[in-house]
């Protein structure tokens, strides 16, 4: 049963890690979300265009190759410029290079304008619970 909330998701930058993307795609659809899955190697502009076209409620950015911090920089500002000031922004995966304390990583992404930040190994259910809370489902 759907909840009428649309999510745009994909793997950002030059990252080609597709397995986790497919797992999340399946989990979010099973939870009742309308999912626009852009796949791998997604640019910031592609997320924004898809969000505008689909009137999305959230953009979910995944990254596993460690360069998520570079790939995500400026995304909130670009969303705002495109008229997506209220869109929910999530990021998750192995989003930085090396082992860094998660609370520091989370703070940097929150400061970049992300609403939620998920570290490696976070279950899809955790993301789904936060989406439902944040989107009022």
Chimera marker file (.cmm) of the C-alpha trace (Angstrom):
<marker_set name="trace">
<marker id="1" x="0.000" y="0.000" z="0.000" r="1" g="1" b="0" radius="0.5"/>
<marker id="2" x="1.503" y="3.301" z="-1.099" r="1" g="1" b="0" radius="0.5"/>
<marker id="3" x="1.939" y="6.412" z="0.971" r="1" g="1" b="0" radius="0.5"/>
<marker id="4" x="2.065" y="8.935" z="-1.924" r="1" g="1" b="0" radius="0.5"/>
<marker id="5" x="5.619" y="10.024" z="-1.023" r="1" g="1" b="0" radius="0.5"/>
<marker id="6" x="8.187" y="10.080" z="-3.816" r="1" g="1" b="0" radius="0.5"/>
<marker id="7" x="11.878" y="9.426" z="-3.297" r="1" g="1" b="0" radius="0.5"/>
<marker id="8" x="14.662" y="10.098" z="-5.795" r="1" g="1" b="0" radius="0.5"/>
<marker id="9" x="17.645" y="7.893" z="-5.081" r="1" g="1" b="0" radius="0.5"/>
<marker id="10" x="20.948" y="6.904" z="-6.611" r="1" g="1" b="0" radius="0.5"/>
<marker id="11" x="24.673" y="6.516" z="-6.165" r="1" g="1" b="0" radius="0.5"/>
<marker id="12" x="26.460" y="9.854" z="-6.564" r="1" g="1" b="0" radius="0.5"/>
<marker id="13" x="29.568" y="10.824" z="-8.487" r="1" g="1" b="0" radius="0.5"/>
<marker id="14" x="31.826" y="8.253" z="-10.121" r="1" g="1" b="0" radius="0.5"/>
<marker id="15" x="30.651" y="5.506" z="-7.770" r="1" g="1" b="0" radius="0.5"/>
<marker id="16" x="29.451" y="2.301" z="-9.453" r="1" g="1" b="0" radius="0.5"/>
<marker id="17" x="28.396" y="0.315" z="-6.356" r="1" g="1" b="0" radius="0.5"/>
<marker id="18" x="25.007" y="-0.997" z="-7.425" r="1" g="1" b="0" radius="0.5"/>
<marker id="19" x="24.115" y="-3.792" z="-4.984" r="1" g="1" b="0" radius="0.5"/>
<marker id="20" x="23.237" y="-1.614" z="-1.990" r="1" g="1" b="0" radius="0.5"/>
<marker id="21" x="21.309" y="0.697" z="-4.297" r="1" g="1" b="0" radius="0.5"/>
<marker id="22" x="19.128" y="-2.200" z="-5.449" r="1" g="1" b="0" radius="0.5"/>
<marker id="23" x="18.570" y="-3.402" z="-1.877" r="1" g="1" b="0" radius="0.5"/>
<marker id="24" x="17.446" y="0.074" z="-0.804" r="1" g="1" b="0" radius="0.5"/>
<marker id="25" x="15.290" y="0.446" z="-3.916" r="1" g="1" b="0" radius="0.5"/>
<marker id="26" x="13.472" y="-2.781" z="-3.059" r="1" g="1" b="0" radius="0.5"/>
<marker id="27" x="13.120" y="-1.916" z="0.655" r="1" g="1" b="0" radius="0.5"/>
<marker id="28" x="11.727" y="1.566" z="-0.006" r="1" g="1" b="0" radius="0.5"/>
<marker id="29" x="9.226" y="0.241" z="-2.561" r="1" g="1" b="0" radius="0.5"/>
<marker id="30" x="8.141" y="-2.507" z="-0.162" r="1" g="1" b="0" radius="0.5"/>
<marker id="31" x="7.604" y="0.201" z="2.492" r="1" g="1" b="0" radius="0.5"/>
<marker id="32" x="5.140" y="1.912" z="0.149" r="1" g="1" b="0" radius="0.5"/>
<marker id="33" x="7.244" y="4.715" z="-1.310" r="1" g="1" b="0" radius="0.5"/>
<marker id="34" x="7.201" y="5.726" z="-4.972" r="1" g="1" b="0" radius="0.5"/>
<marker id="35" x="10.881" y="5.327" z="-5.887" r="1" g="1" b="0" radius="0.5"/>
<marker id="36" x="12.711" y="6.980" z="-8.775" r="1" g="1" b="0" radius="0.5"/>
<marker id="37" x="16.005" y="5.076" z="-8.853" r="1" g="1" b="0" radius="0.5"/>
<marker id="38" x="18.624" y="6.848" z="-10.963" r="1" g="1" b="0" radius="0.5"/>
<marker id="39" x="21.149" y="4.019" z="-10.574" r="1" g="1" b="0" radius="0.5"/>
<marker id="40" x="24.884" y="4.656" z="-10.333" r="1" g="1" b="0" radius="0.5"/>
<marker id="41" x="27.200" y="7.511" z="-11.327" r="1" g="1" b="0" radius="0.5"/>
<marker id="42" x="24.510" y="10.141" z="-10.705" r="1" g="1" b="0" radius="0.5"/>
<marker id="43" x="25.358" y="13.846" z="-10.872" r="1" g="1" b="0" radius="0.5"/>
<marker id="44" x="23.893" y="16.440" z="-8.526" r="1" g="1" b="0" radius="0.5"/>
<marker id="45" x="22.036" y="17.909" z="-11.493" r="1" g="1" b="0" radius="0.5"/>
<marker id="46" x="20.429" y="14.546" z="-12.309" r="1" g="1" b="0" radius="0.5"/>
<marker id="47" x="19.085" y="14.231" z="-8.752" r="1" g="1" b="0" radius="0.5"/>
<marker id="48" x="17.653" y="17.738" z="-8.941" r="1" g="1" b="0" radius="0.5"/>
<marker id="49" x="16.099" y="17.301" z="-12.402" r="1" g="1" b="0" radius="0.5"/>
<marker id="50" x="14.470" y="14.026" z="-11.345" r="1" g="1" b="0" radius="0.5"/>
<marker id="51" x="13.192" y="15.582" z="-8.114" r="1" g="1" b="0" radius="0.5"/>
<marker id="52" x="11.618" y="18.466" z="-10.010" r="1" g="1" b="0" radius="0.5"/>
<marker id="53" x="10.097" y="16.211" z="-12.703" r="1" g="1" b="0" radius="0.5"/>
<marker id="54" x="8.632" y="13.791" z="-10.145" r="1" g="1" b="0" radius="0.5"/>
<marker id="55" x="7.676" y="16.397" z="-7.506" r="1" g="1" b="0" radius="0.5"/>
<marker id="56" x="9.762" y="14.342" z="-5.076" r="1" g="1" b="0" radius="0.5"/>
<marker id="57" x="9.566" y="14.606" z="-1.310" r="1" g="1" b="0" radius="0.5"/>
<marker id="58" x="13.155" y="13.470" z="-0.684" r="1" g="1" b="0" radius="0.5"/>
<marker id="59" x="16.506" y="12.929" z="-2.362" r="1" g="1" b="0" radius="0.5"/>
<marker id="60" x="18.495" y="9.969" z="-1.050" r="1" g="1" b="0" radius="0.5"/>
<marker id="61" x="22.186" y="9.992" z="-1.916" r="1" g="1" b="0" radius="0.5"/>
<marker id="62" x="24.331" y="6.878" z="-1.565" r="1" g="1" b="0" radius="0.5"/>
<marker id="63" x="28.080" y="6.597" z="-1.846" r="1" g="1" b="0" radius="0.5"/>
<marker id="64" x="30.362" y="3.681" z="-1.100" r="1" g="1" b="0" radius="0.5"/>
<marker id="65" x="33.694" y="4.582" z="-2.634" r="1" g="1" b="0" radius="0.5"/>
<marker id="66" x="34.617" y="7.131" z="0.028" r="1" g="1" b="0" radius="0.5"/>
<marker id="67" x="34.309" y="10.344" z="-1.971" r="1" g="1" b="0" radius="0.5"/>
<marker id="68" x="30.766" y="11.239" z="-0.954" r="1" g="1" b="0" radius="0.5"/>
<marker id="69" x="31.867" y="14.332" z="0.897" r="1" g="1" b="0" radius="0.5"/>
<marker id="70" x="33.354" y="15.846" z="-2.262" r="1" g="1" b="0" radius="0.5"/>
<marker id="71" x="30.479" y="14.638" z="-4.441" r="1" g="1" b="0" radius="0.5"/>
<marker id="72" x="27.813" y="16.078" z="-2.108" r="1" g="1" b="0" radius="0.5"/>
<marker id="73" x="29.310" y="19.505" z="-1.537" r="1" g="1" b="0" radius="0.5"/>
<marker id="74" x="26.937" y="22.232" z="-2.710" r="1" g="1" b="0" radius="0.5"/>
<marker id="75" x="23.942" y="19.936" z="-3.289" r="1" g="1" b="0" radius="0.5"/>
<marker id="76" x="21.670" y="21.758" z="-0.808" r="1" g="1" b="0" radius="0.5"/>
<marker id="77" x="22.496" y="25.114" z="-2.392" r="1" g="1" b="0" radius="0.5"/>
<marker id="78" x="21.747" y="23.749" z="-5.864" r="1" g="1" b="0" radius="0.5"/>
<marker id="79" x="18.443" y="22.330" z="-4.589" r="1" g="1" b="0" radius="0.5"/>
<marker id="80" x="17.536" y="25.717" z="-3.109" r="1" g="1" b="0" radius="0.5"/>
<marker id="81" x="18.423" y="27.507" z="-6.363" r="1" g="1" b="0" radius="0.5"/>
<marker id="82" x="16.205" y="25.063" z="-8.272" r="1" g="1" b="0" radius="0.5"/>
<marker id="83" x="13.214" y="25.760" z="-6.016" r="1" g="1" b="0" radius="0.5"/>
<marker id="84" x="13.604" y="22.645" z="-3.866" r="1" g="1" b="0" radius="0.5"/>
<marker id="85" x="14.149" y="24.481" z="-0.588" r="1" g="1" b="0" radius="0.5"/>
<marker id="86" x="11.942" y="22.096" z="1.381" r="1" g="1" b="0" radius="0.5"/>
<marker id="87" x="13.148" y="18.800" z="-0.073" r="1" g="1" b="0" radius="0.5"/>
<marker id="88" x="14.433" y="16.284" z="2.429" r="1" g="1" b="0" radius="0.5"/>
<marker id="89" x="18.094" y="15.343" z="1.830" r="1" g="1" b="0" radius="0.5"/>
<marker id="90" x="19.507" y="12.042" z="3.106" r="1" g="1" b="0" radius="0.5"/>
<marker id="91" x="23.004" y="10.674" z="2.578" r="1" g="1" b="0" radius="0.5"/>
<marker id="92" x="24.426" y="7.321" z="3.535" r="1" g="1" b="0" radius="0.5"/>
<marker id="93" x="27.060" y="4.685" z="3.001" r="1" g="1" b="0" radius="0.5"/>
<marker id="94" x="30.818" y="4.855" z="3.181" r="1" g="1" b="0" radius="0.5"/>
<marker id="95" x="30.753" y="8.584" z="2.562" r="1" g="1" b="0" radius="0.5"/>
<marker id="96" x="34.279" y="9.621" z="3.599" r="1" g="1" b="0" radius="0.5"/>
<marker id="97" x="37.799" y="8.343" z="3.049" r="1" g="1" b="0" radius="0.5"/>
<marker id="98" x="39.284" y="6.314" z="5.881" r="1" g="1" b="0" radius="0.5"/>
<marker id="99" x="37.987" y="5.625" z="9.355" r="1" g="1" b="0" radius="0.5"/>
<marker id="100" x="36.694" y="8.831" z="10.925" r="1" g="1" b="0" radius="0.5"/>
<marker id="101" x="34.477" y="9.263" z="13.992" r="1" g="1" b="0" radius="0.5"/>
<marker id="102" x="30.886" y="9.117" z="12.740" r="1" g="1" b="0" radius="0.5"/>
<marker id="103" x="29.728" y="12.047" z="14.867" r="1" g="1" b="0" radius="0.5"/>
<marker id="104" x="32.288" y="14.288" z="13.116" r="1" g="1" b="0" radius="0.5"/>
<marker id="105" x="31.287" y="13.006" z="9.678" r="1" g="1" b="0" radius="0.5"/>
<marker id="106" x="27.600" y="13.467" z="10.505" r="1" g="1" b="0" radius="0.5"/>
<marker id="107" x="28.195" y="17.064" z="11.638" r="1" g="1" b="0" radius="0.5"/>
<marker id="108" x="29.998" y="17.942" z="8.393" r="1" g="1" b="0" radius="0.5"/>
<marker id="109" x="27.128" y="16.602" z="6.275" r="1" g="1" b="0" radius="0.5"/>
<marker id="110" x="24.488" y="18.289" z="8.456" r="1" g="1" b="0" radius="0.5"/>
<marker id="111" x="26.467" y="21.524" z="8.025" r="1" g="1" b="0" radius="0.5"/>
<marker id="112" x="26.298" y="20.893" z="4.242" r="1" g="1" b="0" radius="0.5"/>
<marker id="113" x="22.495" y="20.894" z="4.503" r="1" g="1" b="0" radius="0.5"/>
<marker id="114" x="21.644" y="17.198" z="4.769" r="1" g="1" b="0" radius="0.5"/>
<marker id="115" x="18.748" y="16.319" z="7.056" r="1" g="1" b="0" radius="0.5"/>
<marker id="116" x="19.945" y="12.807" z="7.938" r="1" g="1" b="0" radius="0.5"/>
<marker id="117" x="23.292" y="11.054" z="7.643" r="1" g="1" b="0" radius="0.5"/>
<marker id="118" x="23.704" y="7.274" z="7.777" r="1" g="1" b="0" radius="0.5"/>
<marker id="119" x="26.974" y="5.422" z="8.244" r="1" g="1" b="0" radius="0.5"/>
<marker id="120" x="28.084" y="2.136" z="6.710" r="1" g="1" b="0" radius="0.5"/>
<marker id="121" x="25.962" y="-0.847" z="7.689" r="1" g="1" b="0" radius="0.5"/>
<marker id="122" x="22.807" y="1.093" z="8.528" r="1" g="1" b="0" radius="0.5"/>
<marker id="123" x="19.776" y="-1.112" z="7.918" r="1" g="1" b="0" radius="0.5"/>
<marker id="124" x="17.184" y="-0.096" z="5.319" r="1" g="1" b="0" radius="0.5"/>
<marker id="125" x="14.590" y="-0.228" z="8.103" r="1" g="1" b="0" radius="0.5"/>
<marker id="126" x="16.377" y="2.568" z="9.957" r="1" g="1" b="0" radius="0.5"/>
<marker id="127" x="16.182" y="4.809" z="6.896" r="1" g="1" b="0" radius="0.5"/>
<marker id="128" x="12.547" y="3.865" z="6.326" r="1" g="1" b="0" radius="0.5"/>
<marker id="129" x="11.637" y="4.718" z="9.936" r="1" g="1" b="0" radius="0.5"/>
<marker id="130" x="13.291" y="8.141" z="9.648" r="1" g="1" b="0" radius="0.5"/>
<marker id="131" x="11.638" y="8.784" z="6.263" r="1" g="1" b="0" radius="0.5"/>
<marker id="132" x="8.229" y="7.994" z="7.687" r="1" g="1" b="0" radius="0.5"/>
<marker id="133" x="8.896" y="10.278" z="10.643" r="1" g="1" b="0" radius="0.5"/>
<marker id="134" x="10.339" y="13.137" z="8.590" r="1" g="1" b="0" radius="0.5"/>
<marker id="135" x="7.655" y="12.929" z="5.870" r="1" g="1" b="0" radius="0.5"/>
<marker id="136" x="4.747" y="12.442" z="8.280" r="1" g="1" b="0" radius="0.5"/>
<marker id="137" x="3.736" y="9.048" z="6.890" r="1" g="1" b="0" radius="0.5"/>
<link id1="1" id2="2" r="1" g="1" b="0" radius="0.2"/>
<link id1="2" id2="3" r="1" g="1" b="0" radius="0.2"/>
<link id1="3" id2="4" r="1" g="1" b="0" radius="0.2"/>
<link id1="4" id2="5" r="1" g="1" b="0" radius="0.2"/>
<link id1="5" id2="6" r="1" g="1" b="0" radius="0.2"/>
<link id1="6" id2="7" r="1" g="1" b="0" radius="0.2"/>
<link id1="7" id2="8" r="1" g="1" b="0" radius="0.2"/>
<link id1="8" id2="9" r="1" g="1" b="0" radius="0.2"/>
<link id1="9" id2="10" r="1" g="1" b="0" radius="0.2"/>
<link id1="10" id2="11" r="1" g="1" b="0" radius="0.2"/>
<link id1="11" id2="12" r="1" g="1" b="0" radius="0.2"/>
<link id1="12" id2="13" r="1" g="1" b="0" radius="0.2"/>
<link id1="13" id2="14" r="1" g="1" b="0" radius="0.2"/>
<link id1="14" id2="15" r="1" g="1" b="0" radius="0.2"/>
<link id1="15" id2="16" r="1" g="1" b="0" radius="0.2"/>
<link id1="16" id2="17" r="1" g="1" b="0" radius="0.2"/>
<link id1="17" id2="18" r="1" g="1" b="0" radius="0.2"/>
<link id1="18" id2="19" r="1" g="1" b="0" radius="0.2"/>
<link id1="19" id2="20" r="1" g="1" b="0" radius="0.2"/>
<link id1="20" id2="21" r="1" g="1" b="0" radius="0.2"/>
<link id1="21" id2="22" r="1" g="1" b="0" radius="0.2"/>
<link id1="22" id2="23" r="1" g="1" b="0" radius="0.2"/>
<link id1="23" id2="24" r="1" g="1" b="0" radius="0.2"/>
<link id1="24" id2="25" r="1" g="1" b="0" radius="0.2"/>
<link id1="25" id2="26" r="1" g="1" b="0" radius="0.2"/>
<link id1="26" id2="27" r="1" g="1" b="0" radius="0.2"/>
<link id1="27" id2="28" r="1" g="1" b="0" radius="0.2"/>
<link id1="28" id2="29" r="1" g="1" b="0" radius="0.2"/>
<link id1="29" id2="30" r="1" g="1" b="0" radius="0.2"/>
<link id1="30" id2="31" r="1" g="1" b="0" radius="0.2"/>
<link id1="31" id2="32" r="1" g="1" b="0" radius="0.2"/>
<link id1="32" id2="33" r="1" g="1" b="0" radius="0.2"/>
<link id1="33" id2="34" r="1" g="1" b="0" radius="0.2"/>
<link id1="34" id2="35" r="1" g="1" b="0" radius="0.2"/>
<link id1="35" id2="36" r="1" g="1" b="0" radius="0.2"/>
<link id1="36" id2="37" r="1" g="1" b="0" radius="0.2"/>
<link id1="37" id2="38" r="1" g="1" b="0" radius="0.2"/>
<link id1="38" id2="39" r="1" g="1" b="0" radius="0.2"/>
<link id1="39" id2="40" r="1" g="1" b="0" radius="0.2"/>
<link id1="40" id2="41" r="1" g="1" b="0" radius="0.2"/>
<link id1="41" id2="42" r="1" g="1" b="0" radius="0.2"/>
<link id1="42" id2="43" r="1" g="1" b="0" radius="0.2"/>
<link id1="43" id2="44" r="1" g="1" b="0" radius="0.2"/>
<link id1="44" id2="45" r="1" g="1" b="0" radius="0.2"/>
<link id1="45" id2="46" r="1" g="1" b="0" radius="0.2"/>
<link id1="46" id2="47" r="1" g="1" b="0" radius="0.2"/>
<link id1="47" id2="48" r="1" g="1" b="0" radius="0.2"/>
<link id1="48" id2="49" r="1" g="1" b="0" radius="0.2"/>
<link id1="49" id2="50" r="1" g="1" b="0" radius="0.2"/>
<link id1="50" id2="51" r="1" g="1" b="0" radius="0.2"/>
<link id1="51" id2="52" r="1" g="1" b="0" radius="0.2"/>
<link id1="52" id2="53" r="1" g="1" b="0" radius="0.2"/>
<link id1="53" id2="54" r="1" g="1" b="0" radius="0.2"/>
<link id1="54" id2="55" r="1" g="1" b="0" radius="0.2"/>
<link id1="55" id2="56" r="1" g="1" b="0" radius="0.2"/>
<link id1="56" id2="57" r="1" g="1" b="0" radius="0.2"/>
<link id1="57" id2="58" r="1" g="1" b="0" radius="0.2"/>
<link id1="58" id2="59" r="1" g="1" b="0" radius="0.2"/>
<link id1="59" id2="60" r="1" g="1" b="0" radius="0.2"/>
<link id1="60" id2="61" r="1" g="1" b="0" radius="0.2"/>
<link id1="61" id2="62" r="1" g="1" b="0" radius="0.2"/>
<link id1="62" id2="63" r="1" g="1" b="0" radius="0.2"/>
<link id1="63" id2="64" r="1" g="1" b="0" radius="0.2"/>
<link id1="64" id2="65" r="1" g="1" b="0" radius="0.2"/>
<link id1="65" id2="66" r="1" g="1" b="0" radius="0.2"/>
<link id1="66" id2="67" r="1" g="1" b="0" radius="0.2"/>
<link id1="67" id2="68" r="1" g="1" b="0" radius="0.2"/>
<link id1="68" id2="69" r="1" g="1" b="0" radius="0.2"/>
<link id1="69" id2="70" r="1" g="1" b="0" radius="0.2"/>
<link id1="70" id2="71" r="1" g="1" b="0" radius="0.2"/>
<link id1="71" id2="72" r="1" g="1" b="0" radius="0.2"/>
<link id1="72" id2="73" r="1" g="1" b="0" radius="0.2"/>
<link id1="73" id2="74" r="1" g="1" b="0" radius="0.2"/>
<link id1="74" id2="75" r="1" g="1" b="0" radius="0.2"/>
<link id1="75" id2="76" r="1" g="1" b="0" radius="0.2"/>
<link id1="76" id2="77" r="1" g="1" b="0" radius="0.2"/>
<link id1="77" id2="78" r="1" g="1" b="0" radius="0.2"/>
<link id1="78" id2="79" r="1" g="1" b="0" radius="0.2"/>
<link id1="79" id2="80" r="1" g="1" b="0" radius="0.2"/>
<link id1="80" id2="81" r="1" g="1" b="0" radius="0.2"/>
<link id1="81" id2="82" r="1" g="1" b="0" radius="0.2"/>
<link id1="82" id2="83" r="1" g="1" b="0" radius="0.2"/>
<link id1="83" id2="84" r="1" g="1" b="0" radius="0.2"/>
<link id1="84" id2="85" r="1" g="1" b="0" radius="0.2"/>
<link id1="85" id2="86" r="1" g="1" b="0" radius="0.2"/>
<link id1="86" id2="87" r="1" g="1" b="0" radius="0.2"/>
<link id1="87" id2="88" r="1" g="1" b="0" radius="0.2"/>
<link id1="88" id2="89" r="1" g="1" b="0" radius="0.2"/>
<link id1="89" id2="90" r="1" g="1" b="0" radius="0.2"/>
<link id1="90" id2="91" r="1" g="1" b="0" radius="0.2"/>
<link id1="91" id2="92" r="1" g="1" b="0" radius="0.2"/>
<link id1="92" id2="93" r="1" g="1" b="0" radius="0.2"/>
<link id1="93" id2="94" r="1" g="1" b="0" radius="0.2"/>
<link id1="94" id2="95" r="1" g="1" b="0" radius="0.2"/>
<link id1="95" id2="96" r="1" g="1" b="0" radius="0.2"/>
<link id1="96" id2="97" r="1" g="1" b="0" radius="0.2"/>
<link id1="97" id2="98" r="1" g="1" b="0" radius="0.2"/>
<link id1="98" id2="99" r="1" g="1" b="0" radius="0.2"/>
<link id1="99" id2="100" r="1" g="1" b="0" radius="0.2"/>
<link id1="100" id2="101" r="1" g="1" b="0" radius="0.2"/>
<link id1="101" id2="102" r="1" g="1" b="0" radius="0.2"/>
<link id1="102" id2="103" r="1" g="1" b="0" radius="0.2"/>
<link id1="103" id2="104" r="1" g="1" b="0" radius="0.2"/>
<link id1="104" id2="105" r="1" g="1" b="0" radius="0.2"/>
<link id1="105" id2="106" r="1" g="1" b="0" radius="0.2"/>
<link id1="106" id2="107" r="1" g="1" b="0" radius="0.2"/>
<link id1="107" id2="108" r="1" g="1" b="0" radius="0.2"/>
<link id1="108" id2="109" r="1" g="1" b="0" radius="0.2"/>
<link id1="109" id2="110" r="1" g="1" b="0" radius="0.2"/>
<link id1="110" id2="111" r="1" g="1" b="0" radius="0.2"/>
<link id1="111" id2="112" r="1" g="1" b="0" radius="0.2"/>
<link id1="112" id2="113" r="1" g="1" b="0" radius="0.2"/>
<link id1="113" id2="114" r="1" g="1" b="0" radius="0.2"/>
<link id1="114" id2="115" r="1" g="1" b="0" radius="0.2"/>
<link id1="115" id2="116" r="1" g="1" b="0" radius="0.2"/>
<link id1="116" id2="117" r="1" g="1" b="0" radius="0.2"/>
<link id1="117" id2="118" r="1" g="1" b="0" radius="0.2"/>
<link id1="118" id2="119" r="1" g="1" b="0" radius="0.2"/>
<link id1="119" id2="120" r="1" g="1" b="0" radius="0.2"/>
<link id1="120" id2="121" r="1" g="1" b="0" radius="0.2"/>
<link id1="121" id2="122" r="1" g="1" b="0" radius="0.2"/>
<link id1="122" id2="123" r="1" g="1" b="0" radius="0.2"/>
<link id1="123" id2="124" r="1" g="1" b="0" radius="0.2"/>
<link id1="124" id2="125" r="1" g="1" b="0" radius="0.2"/>
<link id1="125" id2="126" r="1" g="1" b="0" radius="0.2"/>
<link id1="126" id2="127" r="1" g="1" b="0" radius="0.2"/>
<link id1="127" id2="128" r="1" g="1" b="0" radius="0.2"/>
<link id1="128" id2="129" r="1" g="1" b="0" radius="0.2"/>
<link id1="129" id2="130" r="1" g="1" b="0" radius="0.2"/>
<link id1="130" id2="131" r="1" g="1" b="0" radius="0.2"/>
<link id1="131" id2="132" r="1" g="1" b="0" radius="0.2"/>
<link id1="132" id2="133" r="1" g="1" b="0" radius="0.2"/>
<link id1="133" id2="134" r="1" g="1" b="0" radius="0.2"/>
<link id1="134" id2="135" r="1" g="1" b="0" radius="0.2"/>
<link id1="135" id2="136" r="1" g="1" b="0" radius="0.2"/>
<link id1="136" id2="137" r="1" g="1" b="0" radius="0.2"/>
</marker_set>
